[in-house]
Amino acid sequence: VGSTSHSTTAGDSTWKFGPAGWGKTLLFKSFSSLRGLFDALDLVGELMTDTLGDVQAPMIVALGNESSGKSSMLERLMMLPILPKGDSMCTRLPIIIRLRHACSPQLPILEVRDLNGKVSHSKRVPMLDLRAAVHAEMAAVVQQEAEDLKNQGLLGTRPGVSTQKQIAIALSSPSLPNMDLLDLPGLKTIAGSDEADDTPARTWELAERMVEAYRDRAIFLTTVHSAMAPTQALGVQMLRNRGLLDRAVGVFTMVDELTRPMQRRMLMRIDGQVGDAVPLEPNGWVATMTEPVGSDRDEAACVGEELNSAFTFYSAGKGEGKRKNRLNGLESLRTQAINE
């Protein structure tokens, strides 16, 4: 791998892979074309870490304000309802999801690791129980860390975020693409009523650490509520501070909640026609929605219905060319990521 360079000339978009210090950079057009690379890295990952250093597969990293729709966006991108979300289940530690295309499905593997990747425990979980299992592990980790800090006289018992542990989920199925994703805790400026006072600062520091760790092998999806100015979005600010806007795709979320005037304002932000717009060249912005569905129905079916509903919603909108493509929401983003 270290002496090989590959480039794809078909199409305009490429994915770059190669750790700092390599003389070569690998270029791939889409995540589907990365299958051989993922397979190789999965098989010899530990050996490569020992011999070549910090070598990992490319990663899609999602970051943005709390409650900006990060987890919902990733679930639609994966077509899997497995992430904690909602008022009582927001993401409180980094969650890595490894999707692999396989000939036959296997039970998902859920691991708790430290931030260096050392596994503290691992178990297989039925797919239907996976979201609940992720939530339970996350809650236990955060509560234990809060108690440890309290014993050191550093923090109260109210849970905030974990800055020491992460959850890793591995899924294999014939219906899955080859893709690695990272869901980070939502950024905020004020702690919630059930959180430690320093939660915003600790969350920001954790996100900065993870962004820096993956900066050379990631594409960053930064979510912004469609009513918010991109210049005020914390994820955009972090990527700008670290010089990573050229590796970012902006995602306006919850567009279905906007009034017509606010929708027009969002379109002007996509086109860079207003002062609070943030151009993200070369990748730009897409828009998506968060239309709720009935809780008494199968979650996997609901994710598919949400995605189809979003496609219909944006396809009915006006606009041609580049803007029309941007308004096809997560269907457009998903197609760009996993298809040629």
N, C-alpha and C positions, 0 to 999 in steps of 0.2 A: 504494500500500500504506500509506503513512504517514498518509493521511487516512481510512482505511477501518476500521470496526469491525464484527466479525462475531461473533454468539453463537448457540449452539445450545441450545434449551430441552428437546429430547427426551433423557430419561435424566438421571442424576445426575452423571456424570463429564464434565469438560471439560478441554481442554488449552489453556493460555494461551500466547500468543506476543506479544512486543513488547519491544524493547530499552529500557533505562533512558532516561528523558527523553521518551518518547512520551506524548502525551496520551491515546492509545487503547490498549486491550489486545484482541487477537484471541482469541476463545474457540472451541475446536473440541472436538467430542465424542470423536473417535477419530482415530487416525493415518490411517485410510482416508479420512476427510473432509478431510485435509490435502493431498490429491493436487494440487489446483490451486496451492496455496501452494508446495509443493515444486517443481513444474514452473516456476513463475515465478521462484523464487529461484535455481534451477539455471541458468536462462537469463541472468539479469541480475545474478548474484552479484557479479562484479567491479565493475560499475557502481554497485551499491548500496553496496558497501564504500567506494568512492571518494566517493560523494555523501552517504550517510546514516550512514556510520560502521560500527560493529560489528553488522551485521545478518546473521543466519544462521538456518537452519531449526531447529526444535526437535530436541532430542537426548535419547536415552536413555543415561545414564551408569552404568556398572557399577563398583562399588568394594567392596572387602572384604578380609579377611585373605588372605594367600597360601594357595593350595590350598583355598579355601573354595567352589570350584565356579563362579567367575565366568564363565570362558570356556565351560564346558559349558552353563551357563544361557543365555548369549547365542547359542550355536550352536543350541540348541533353539528359542529365540525366533525366530531367523532361518530355521531348518530348513536350515542350511548348515554343513558341517564344514570351516571354513577357519581357525580360530584356533589359535595355539600353546597346547598344554596338556600336562600330564604332568610328570614329574620332570625331564626334560631339555629341556622346551619351554615353560616358564612365560613369561607375558607380561613383557617387560623394557623396554617403552616404550609410550606411548599408541598405540592402534590405533583408527582411525576407520573405520567401515563405512557406506557410503552405499548403501542399497538403493532401487531405483527400479522401479516397474511400467512395463513397456514392451511394445510390440506384438510385438517379436521379441527373442530373447536376443542379447547381445553379449559378447565376450570381456572378462573382468574387467580393470580397470585398477588397477595397484599403483603407488603413489607414495611416495617418501620426502621428507618435508618438515621444515622447522624448525618450532618451536612457534608461529610467527607465520603459518604456512601457505605459506611460500615453498618451491616444489618444487625439489629438487636433482636428482632423476631420476624418470622414469616409464616404465612398460612394460606391455604387455598380456600376460596370463598365462592359459593354458588352465585351466579350472576344476579339473580333476583334479590340476594341479600347484600350485594356489594356496597350500595350507597349507605345503608345502615351501618355496615361494618366499618367503612371509611369514617363515618361520623363518630362512631364509638371510639375508634383508635385515636382520632384527632382530639376528641374531648379528653381522653385519658392522658395523652401526652401533654396537652396544654395545662391541665390541672396539676399534673405531677411537677412540671417545670415551675409553675407558680408557687407550689408548696416548697420546692427546693430553694427558690429565691427568697421566700419568706423566712426560711430557716437561717438564711445568711443575712437577714435583716435588710434585704434589698427591695422587697416588693410585697404588697398585700396578697390576700388569697383570691382576689377576683381574677378570673382567667382573662388573658389577652391573646397573645400569639406566641407560638414556639419559635425561638431563634436557634434551637439546638437540634431539632429533629425534622425529618421529612417523611412523607409517605410515598411509596412507589407501588404502582399497580401495573401488572403485566397481563395483557390479554392477547389471545391467539385465536383466530377464526378465519374461515374462508371468506367471510363477508367484510373483513377489516382491511384497510390499507396499511402500509408500513409508515408509521409516523410516531415520533416522540413529542410529547407536549408537557408543559410545565404551567400549573396554575398557582399563582402567588396570592397571598393575602391582599385584600383590597387596601389601598392607601387612603389615609384620612388625616385630618388636622385636629379633630377633637375625639377623645376617647368616649366610648359608649358607657351607658350607666352601669353595665356589668363588667367593665374592663378596668385594668390598672391605668393610672393616669399617664404613664409613659408609653402606652400602647402605640400611639401614632409615631413616636420617634423610633421605637423598636421595630415597627413594621417597615418604616422607611429604610432603616439600616439593613434589615434583612433583605428587602427587595433590591437595594443597591448591591449587596453582596452577591445575590443570585444573578442579577443582570451582568455584573462584571465576570462572574464565573463562566457564563455562556455567551459572552459578547462575540467571540470569534466563530461561533458555530450556530447562531440562533437567528431566526426571524422573529421580531417582536410584534405581537398584536396588542395594541394599546386601545382599550375601550373608553369611549367618552359618551356619556348620556347625551342624546341628540339635542337637548335643550341647553347644554353647557357649551361655553366658548372653549375651543381646543386650547387656547392660551392659558386657561385656568385649570385644565385637567392635570392631575398630579403625575400620571404616567407619562404624558407628553413632556412635562417639565423634567422628569428624571432622565428620559432618553435624550432630551436636548442638552442637559447638563453633562451627559457622558458622551456626547458626540455620536449618538446612534440613531438619529432620525432617518438616515439613509437605509437603515436595516429594519424599519418599522412599517407596518400597515395599520392605518387608523381605522377603527370600527365605531361608527355612530350606532348606538343601541336605542331600542325602545322608540323608534320613529313613529310607530302607530299611536303613541300617546300624545303626539304633537298636534296643535291646531294648524290650520293651513298656513297662516303667516309664519309660524315657527318652522314649518316644513320648508318654506321658501328660504328662510334664513339659513337652515342647515344646508340646502342645495348651494347657496352662495358660498358657504364655508367649504364645501367639497370642491367648488370651482376656484377657490382662492380669491373671491371678489370682495371680501370684507376684511377689516383690520384685525379681527380676532381669529382669522383662519391661520392654520399652520400647514404649509405645504410639506408633504412627505414624499419627496422624490427619491427613487423612481416609482415607489409602490402606490402612493396615494391613499385614498379613503374608500371604504365601502359602508353601506348602511344596512341595518338589520332591525328586527322588531322583537318584542317579547310579549306576544299575545298569550294570556293564560288559557289553559285548557282544563277540563274537568279532572278533579283529583281521583274520581272513582274509576278511571280507566287505566289500561296498561301503560306504564310510563314510557316504554320503548316506542309504542305506537304513537303516544303523544308527541315525542320528540320528532318523529317523522312527519306528523301532521303539522306541527309548528313550522318545520322547515318548508313544507309545501305551501302553507298559508303565507309565509313570508315571501316566497317566490311569487305567488299570485298577487300579493299586496303591492310589491314593487314593480312587477311586470305591467300592472294596470296604470302605473304612473306615467307622466309625460317625460320626454327627453330622448335623445338619440345618441348613438355613438358611445363615447367613453362614459358619459354620465349615466346612460341607460344601463351599462354594464355594472357600474358602481351601485345602482339601485336594485340590483338583483340579490342583494343581501348576502347571507352566509352561503347560499347555493353557489354564487359566483366565487366566493372565497374558497369554499371547499373544492370546487372544480379546479381552481388555480393551484391548489396545494397538492392534490392527489392524482389529477389527470393531466395528460399532455395538452 
